[in-house]
Amino acid sequence: MEKYIIEGGRPLYGEVEIQSAKNAVLPLLAAAVLTEQKVVIHKCPRIADVLNMVQILCELGFRTRFEGEELKIDGADAANHEIPAALAKEMRSSVFMLGSVIARFKKARIAYPGGCDIGLRPIDLHLSGLRRLGVTIDEDGGYIDCACEKLRGAEILLDCPSVGATENIMLAAVKAEGRTVIRNAAKEPEIVDLAGFLNKMGAKVRGAGGAVITIEGVSKLHGVEYTPISDRIEAGTFLIASAMCGGELELKNADADNIASLIHKLCEISCKIYAEDDKIYIQSKRRISPKLVETSPYPGFPTDLQAQMTALACICEGATVIVENLFETRFKHVPELIRMGADITVRGRSAFIRGVKTLKGADVFAGDLRGGAALTLAAVSAEGLSTVADLSHIDRGYSGFEYKLRGIGARIRRVRI
C-alpha cells in the first residue's frame, strides 16, 4: 500500500494538462473488440482502470502495446470469449465487454463486475437490453454466460438513463441485423464520443447526446485511429482544488461545456472562471456556500464530482446541503473529512455541511476513487500535515495526480507504507 504525505495550506498557481477521459477510453477499448483490424487510441492515459481493460483485451487474444501516448490494438487473431474473473472483479467497466464480445464471437462469459464500493449498481438494464437484441443469458455461480446465433435490432426503453447500459447496447447493436432504437438513453459526453468512434469504424449511429439513439446494424467494422475527449471529472477536480486553495490555474485540453453545471456552482461561490478554445482559467479567493448541490444525470451535476464538492463546501462561508441522487452509499469520505475538522451531518442521501474556516491536517483513508481525490484536495488545502492512505483507488482514475498537484504548488509526495 502507498500513501500521500501532504503539507497543506498553499495556494495553487500554474497550468495543468487534462488527460483523456477515463469514462470515454474504457468503452472505446471495448469497442475495439468489434473489428479484426488495427485500432490506435491517441493520448491514452495509463491509469489503473485502462491498464486493467488492456489486460482483458490481451486475455481475449488481442495484441496490444503502448508507444508513448498511443495505444495500439490488433485483434486479427483474437478468439477467446471468456473475461477472467480476477480482472472483471477489479473494475465495473469490464461489463462493457459483454456487448462487443457477443457481437464479435456470438458468446461471452464474465464474472459479476467489481469496482468502487459506492452502492448498488445492478446490471439488470445491461442484460435486459441484450436480451431484447436476441441474446440468451444464464446467470449462475457469480458468472454471466451469454450466447446468440444472430443479433437482431430492437426497440429498447431504459427504465433510467444508465450510461453503462446505453453503451453496452450500442456496442452490441452496431452489428445486429436491422434497426435498434434506444429510448431514454444516457446523454453524457462519453456516449457521444463512443458514437463518434463507432461511426469512424463504419457504424451507423445517430442521436447520441439525446434521449433517443438510433442504430442501423452493419455486418463489418474496420480499424480506426481516434483521440478521446478530455476528462471532465479530472478538469472538475482541479477547478475545485483551485477553489479550495486559492490562486490561479489554467487547464489545458479541457471542455468547459461538459462541466457547465460545476462551473455555474463555482461562479456562485465567487470564483472567476472563463473559457477559451480548449482552455479554462480560474481565479479563486473568498468562498461562500453553494447552498444546494444535487447530483443528477448529465447535464446535471456529476455524481463523480460530489465528493470533491463536499470537501469544498466544508470550508465555505455558511451552510450547504449536498444531495446524492444516484448512489446510496457515496458519502464514505465524510467520516474522513470530519477527522480533518469538517462539520457534516449525513441523513440518508443528504449531507448537511456547516463551513469552517479551515480544515486541519489528519491521517485519512481513501475508500474509493472520487472520495480519495476529495480527501487529497482537502489535505492540500488544510493547515498542517496530512496523509492519505490506499492510493490504489485514486490511481484508477488519475494519471500522475501527485505530480500535477506538485507542479502547481502543492507540497505532496508519495511513499510506500
C-alpha positions in Angstrom: 0.0 0.0 0.0 1.1 3.6 -0.7 0.1 6.9 0.7 0.4 10.6 0.1 2.2 12.8 2.7 0.8 16.3 2.2 1.8 19.7 3.9 -1.3 21.8 3.1 -2.2 25.5 3.1 -0.5 26.8 -0.1 -2.3 28.5 -3.0 -2.1 26.9 -6.4 -0.7 28.6 -9.5 0.2 27.4 -12.9 -1.0 25.1 -15.7 -2.5 21.6 -15.7 -2.8 19.3 -18.8 -6.1 17.4 -18.6 -5.9 13.7 -19.6 -8.2 11.9 -21.9 -11.4 10.8 -20.2 -11.3 7.6 -18.3 -15.0 7.1 -18.8 -14.6 7.6 -22.6 -11.5 5.4 -23.1 -12.9 2.3 -21.4 -15.9 1.9 -23.7 -13.6 2.7 -26.7 -11.4 -0.2 -25.6 -14.5 -2.4 -25.5 -15.4 -1.2 -29.0 -12.0 -2.2 -30.3 -13.2 -5.8 -29.9 -15.6 -5.3 -32.8 -13.0 -5.3 -35.5 -10.2 -7.6 -36.6 -8.3 -4.6 -37.9 -5.9 -2.4 -36.1 -7.1 0.3 -33.7 -5.0 3.2 -32.4 -6.1 5.3 -29.5 -4.1 8.6 -29.1 -3.5 10.3 -25.8 -4.4 7.1 -23.9 -3.9 7.6 -20.1 -2.0 4.9 -18.3 -4.3 4.8 -15.3 -5.1 1.5 -13.5 -8.6 1.0 -15.0 -7.2 1.4 -18.5 -4.4 -1.0 -17.9 -6.8 -3.5 -16.4 -9.0 -3.2 -19.6 -6.0 -3.6 -21.8 -5.1 -6.8 -19.9 -8.6 -8.1 -20.5 -8.1 -7.5 -24.2 -4.8 -9.5 -24.0 -6.7 -12.4 -22.3 -9.2 -12.3 -25.2 -6.3 -12.8 -27.7 -5.7 -9.2 -28.8 -2.2 -7.9 -29.2 -1.6 -4.5 -27.5 1.3 -2.2 -27.0 1.8 1.4 -25.8 4.1 3.7 -27.9 4.4 6.9 -25.9 0.8 8.1 -25.5 -0.5 5.9 -28.2 -2.2 2.5 -27.5 -2.2 0.1 -30.5 -4.6 -2.8 -30.6 -4.6 -5.7 -33.1 -7.5 -8.2 -32.9 -6.8 -10.2 -36.0 -6.1 -13.4 -34.0 -8.4 -12.9 -31.1 -10.7 -15.9 -30.4 -11.4 -16.1 -26.7 -14.8 -15.1 -25.3 -14.2 -15.5 -21.6 -13.2 -12.5 -19.4 -11.1 -13.7 -16.5 -12.9 -13.3 -13.1 -9.9 -11.8 -11.4 -9.8 -8.9 -13.9 -13.6 -8.5 -14.1 -13.8 -8.1 -10.3 -11.3 -5.3 -10.4 -13.5 -2.9 -12.2 -17.1 -2.4 -13.1 -16.3 -1.2 -16.6 -15.4 -4.8 -17.6 -19.2 -5.3 -18.1 -18.8 -3.1 -21.2 -17.1 -6.0 -22.9 -20.3 -8.1 -22.9 -22.0 -6.3 -25.8 -18.9 -6.2 -28.0 -17.6 -9.7 -27.2 -21.1 -11.1 -28.0 -21.2 -9.1 -31.3 -17.7 -10.4 -32.3 -17.8 -14.0 -31.0 -21.6 -14.7 -30.6 -20.9 -15.7 -26.9 -19.4 -14.3 -23.8 -18.6 -15.3 -20.2 -17.9 -12.8 -17.4 -17.9 -12.8 -13.6 -20.0 -10.1 -12.0 -18.0 -6.9 -12.3 -16.4 -5.1 -9.3 -15.1 -1.5 -8.8 -15.6 1.1 -6.2 -18.0 0.3 -3.4 -20.3 3.3 -3.7 -23.6 1.5 -3.5 -25.7 -1.0 -5.5 -25.2 -0.7 -9.2 -27.2 -3.6 -10.7 -26.6 -4.5 -14.3 -30.2 -5.6 -15.0 -30.6 -2.8 -17.6 -27.5 -4.1 -19.5 -28.8 -7.7 -19.5 -32.4 -6.9 -20.4 -31.2 -4.7 -23.3 -29.0 -7.5 -24.6 -31.9 -10.0 -24.3 -34.0 -7.6 -26.4 -31.3 -8.0 -29.1 -31.7 -11.8 -29.1 -29.0 -12.8 -26.5 -29.7 -15.8 -24.3 -28.3 -15.1 -20.8 -27.7 -17.6 -18.0 -26.7 -16.2 -14.5 -25.2 -18.8 -12.2 -22.5 -19.1 -9.6 -21.4 -15.5 -9.9 -20.9 -15.7 -13.7 -22.9 -14.4 -16.6 -23.0 -16.6 -19.7 -24.3 -15.1 -22.9 -24.9 -16.6 -26.3 -26.7 -15.8 -29.5 -26.9 -17.2 -33.1 -27.8 -13.8 -34.5 -28.2 -10.3 -33.1 -31.4 -8.6 -34.2 -32.3 -4.9 -33.9 -35.0 -4.0 -31.4 -36.8 -1.1 -29.6 -35.3 -0.8 -26.2 -36.7 1.5 -23.4 -34.4 2.0 -20.5 -36.0 2.4 -17.1 -33.4 5.0 -16.3 -30.7 6.7 -18.5 -27.9 4.4 -17.5 -24.6 5.3 -19.1 -23.2 1.7 -18.9 -26.4 0.1 -20.3 -26.6 2.6 -23.1 -23.0 1.9 -24.1 -23.3 -1.8 -23.9 -26.4 -1.9 -26.0 -24.8 0.4 -28.6 -21.8 -2.0 -28.8 -23.9 -5.0 -29.5 -26.5 -3.2 -31.7 -23.9 -1.9 -34.2 -23.5 -5.4 -35.6 -27.2 -6.5 -35.2 -29.4 -7.1 -38.2 -31.8 -4.2 -38.7 -32.5 -1.1 -36.6 -32.1 -0.6 -32.9 -33.7 2.3 -31.1 -32.6 3.1 -27.5 -35.1 5.4 -25.7 -34.4 7.2 -22.5 -30.7 6.9 -23.4 -28.0 8.5 -21.3 -26.8 11.8 -22.7 -23.3 12.0 -21.3 -20.4 13.4 -23.5 -18.8 9.9 -23.3 -21.8 8.5 -25.1 -21.3 11.0 -27.9 -17.6 10.1 -28.0 -18.4 6.3 -28.3 -20.8 7.0 -31.1 -18.1 9.1 -32.9 -15.6 6.2 -32.5 -18.1 3.6 -33.8 -19.1 5.8 -36.7 -15.5 6.2 -37.7 -15.2 2.4 -37.7 -18.1 2.3 -40.2 -21.1 2.0 -37.8 -24.4 4.0 -38.3 -25.3 5.6 -35.0 -27.5 8.7 -34.8 -28.8 10.7 -32.0 -26.1 10.2 -29.4 -26.3 13.0 -26.8 -30.1 13.0 -27.0 -32.7 10.8 -25.3 -33.2 8.6 -28.4 -30.3 6.8 -30.2 -30.9 5.0 -33.5 -28.5 2.4 -34.8 -28.6 0.7 -38.2 -26.7 -2.5 -37.9 -23.7 -3.3 -40.2 -22.0 -6.6 -40.9 -18.4 -5.4 -40.6 -16.4 -2.7 -38.8 -12.9 -1.6 -39.8 -9.9 -0.2 -37.9 -9.6 3.4 -36.7 -7.3 6.0 -35.2 -9.0 8.1 -32.6 -8.4 10.7 -29.9 -10.8 10.6 -27.0 -12.4 13.6 -25.4 -10.8 15.2 -22.3 -11.7 14.1 -18.8 -14.3 16.4 -17.5 -14.0 14.8 -14.0 -10.3 15.5 -13.8 -10.9 19.0 -15.0 -13.6 19.5 -12.4 -11.3 18.1 -9.7 -8.6 20.7 -10.5 -11.1 23.5 -10.7 -12.4 22.5 -7.2 -8.7 22.3 -6.0 -8.2 25.9 -7.1 -11.4 27.0 -5.4 -10.3 25.3 -2.1 -6.7 26.5 -2.1 -7.0 29.9 -3.8 -4.6 31.1 -6.6 -4.9 30.9 -10.4 -5.0 27.9 -12.7 -5.1 27.3 -16.4 -6.5 24.0 -17.5 -5.4 22.8 -21.0 -7.3 20.2 -23.1 -10.4 21.0 -21.1 -14.0 21.4 -22.3 -16.0 23.9 -20.3 -19.3 22.9 -21.9 -19.0 19.4 -20.5 -18.8 20.7 -16.9 -21.1 23.7 -17.1 -23.0 22.6 -14.0 -19.9 22.7 -11.9 -18.6 26.0 -13.4 -22.0 27.5 -12.5 -21.7 26.4 -8.9 -18.1 27.7 -8.6 -19.1 31.1 -10.0 -21.9 31.1 -7.4 -19.3 30.9 -4.6 -17.3 33.9 -6.1 -14.7 32.1 -8.3 -13.9 33.9 -11.5 -13.8 31.5 -14.5 -13.6 32.0 -18.2 -13.0 29.6 -21.1 -11.3 30.0 -24.4 -11.0 27.2 -27.0 -9.8 24.2 -25.1 -8.6 26.1 -22.0 -10.3 27.0 -18.7 -9.0 29.8 -16.5 -9.9 30.1 -12.8 -9.2 32.6 -10.0 -10.3 32.0 -6.5 -10.2 34.0 -3.3 -13.3 34.3 -1.0 -15.6 31.2 -0.8 -19.3 31.5 0.1 -21.6 28.5 0.4 -23.1 27.0 -2.8 -26.2 26.4 -0.7 -27.5 23.3 -2.5 -25.8 20.7 -4.8 -27.8 17.8 -6.2 -26.3 15.1 -8.3 -28.2 14.0 -11.4 -27.6 12.5 -14.9 -25.9 14.7 -17.5 -26.2 17.7 -18.0 -26.9 17.9 -14.2 -24.2 18.0 -11.5 -22.0 14.8 -11.9 -22.0 12.3 -9.1 -18.3 11.8 -9.8 -17.7 15.4 -8.5 -19.9 15.1 -5.5 -17.1 14.1 -3.1 -14.8 16.9 -4.2 -17.7 19.4 -3.9 -18.4 18.1 -0.4 -14.8 18.8 0.5 -15.0 22.3 -0.9 -18.3 23.1 1.0 -16.5 22.2 4.2 -14.5 25.5 4.0 -17.2 27.8 2.5 -18.9 30.5 4.5 -22.3 29.4 5.5 -24.3 26.1 5.2 -24.5 23.7 2.3 -26.7 20.7 1.5 -25.3 18.0 -0.8 -27.9 15.6 -2.2 -26.6 12.4 -3.8 -29.4 11.1 -6.0 -27.6 8.4 -7.9 -25.7 6.2 -5.4 -26.9 5.4 -1.9 -23.5 4.9 -0.2 -21.4 7.6 -1.8 -20.6 9.5 1.5 -17.8 7.3 2.7 -15.4 10.2 2.5 -17.5 12.1 5.1 -16.1 10.5 8.3 -12.6 11.1 7.0 -13.4 14.8 6.4 -14.8 15.0 9.9 -11.4 13.8 11.2 -10.0 16.9 9.5 -12.4 19.2 11.4 -15.3 19.3 9.0 -18.8 19.9 10.4 -21.0 17.4 8.4 -24.2 15.5 9.3 -25.4 12.8 6.9 -29.1 11.8 6.8 -29.9 9.2 4.1 -28.7 10.6 0.8 -28.1 14.1 2.0 -25.1 15.7 3.7 -25.6 18.9 5.8 -22.4 20.9 6.0 -21.6 24.0 8.1 -18.5 25.6 6.8 -15.4 26.0 9.0 -12.5 28.5 8.5 -10.1 25.8 7.6 -9.6 22.1 7.8 -6.8 20.6 9.9 -4.2 18.0 8.8 -5.0 14.4 9.7 -4.4 10.8 8.7 -7.2 9.7 6.4 -8.0 6.7 4.2 -9.2 6.7 0.6 -12.1 4.3 0.4 -13.0 4.9 -3.3 -11.7 6.7 -6.4 -13.5 10.1 -6.1 -13.6 10.1 -2.3 -9.8 9.6 -2.4 -9.4 12.6 -4.7 -11.6 14.7 -2.4 -9.5 13.8 0.6 -6.4 14.7 -1.3 -7.8 18.1 -2.1 -8.9 18.6 1.5 -5.3 17.8 2.7 -3.8 20.1 0.1 -6.0 23.0 1.4 -5.7 22.1 5.1 -3.4 23.5 7.8 -0.6 21.2 8.8 0.4 17.7 7.8 -1.9 15.0 6.4 -1.6 11.5 5.0 -4.0 9.9 2.5 -3.6 6.1 2.5 -4.5 3.5 -0.1 -3.8 5.2 -3.4 -4.8 2.3 -5.5 -8.3 3.8 -5.7 -7.0 7.2 -6.9 -4.7 5.5 -9.4 -7.8 4.0 -11.1 -8.8 7.4 -12.5 -6.0 9.9 -12.2 -2.7 9.7 -14.1 0.2 11.3 -12.1 -2.1 13.0 -9.7 0.6 14.0 -7.2 2.9 15.2 -10.0 0.2 17.5 -11.4 -0.6 18.9 -7.9 3.1 19.4 -7.2 3.5 21.2 -10.5 1.1 23.9 -9.4 2.5 24.4 -5.9 1.2 21.7 -3.6 3.6 20.0 -1.2 2.8 16.4 -1.8 4.8 13.2 -2.1 4.1 9.5 -2.4 5.6 6.9 -0.2 5.2 3.2 0.3 3.8 2.1 3.6 
